[in-house]
Amino acid sequence: MTVTGTRVIGLGHYQPEKVLTNDDLAKMVDTNDEWIQSRVGIKERRIAEKESVADMATFAAEKALTASGRSAADVDLVVVATCSAIDRVPNVACRVARQLGVEAPGAYDINTACSGFSHALATADHAVRAGAATTAIVVGVEKLSDFVDWTDRSTCVLFGDGAGAAVITATRDDEAPGVGPVVWGSVPAMSDVVRIEASHPYIAQEGQTVFRWAITTLAPLARKAAERAGVDMDDITAFVAHQANLRIIEGIAKKLKAPGAIIASDVIESGNTSAASVPLALSKLAESGQINSGDPVLLFGFGGGLTYAGQVIRCP
């Protein structure tokens, strides 16, 4: 049989227990719930107290693997998207593979910040299509609380921790691919507008610059991902963008003109979880029954770099 593409066969997510509300933050910095919600739409976020990046990635991957009906023995590729891993070596993917009990997989991390999951999903799709792998686990995970300056009210209100994961495998013969072609790119000239640098190991960003770039630039790129997948915007069931800011998400969605699409808004209860935000929101939509098997869902990540990536998938 000939490999014709890939499909997502399982989703999973994980969030830490600790909830940090806007009222909690108001006790730490000069802010309040109304100010935060009016500007970014966030009510609360989760903070990892004991879990590492690898722990959260593993928990989400385990859930996705169970949902897929596959076992660790079936997996031969592990890809993790993150920008918050503290250790340089070993990479998070190898630690996840070890904790899952996956033997001898290809295992690598990707750091394109908030667009990481869509980049990771695309590379796994390419690997399976090329015959280099058969079943892959793809994870987006962040522990951004390690890199937040909790005295800076402009950034500490934004970020949270969590993980989301997907299991993909090959489609063959007459099966239609369930993961569409990726649309990806970057704006290197603007790479410094979001940063975590060794000289200043806290998240810093030029928020208004990012906002304007996202609102004015990204809708046509997201629409192109649907076009490449051969899916009309009228048929998109859900739009799952990077959960950066509710105003950005709604602004892109309005220009996207997908009238029947559910607009994922997990940012309200999870904050900005960077590479974790797209798979986290996607898994929650599937778990709650808001999207069903076979539904076309448009994913689109964007952020630090500045990078972007998106594709249409069929819900498992």
Order of alpha helices (4+ residues) and beta strands (2+ residues): beta-beta-alpha-alpha-beta-alpha-beta-alpha-beta-alpha-beta-beta-beta-beta-beta-alpha-beta-alpha-beta-alpha-alpha-beta-beta
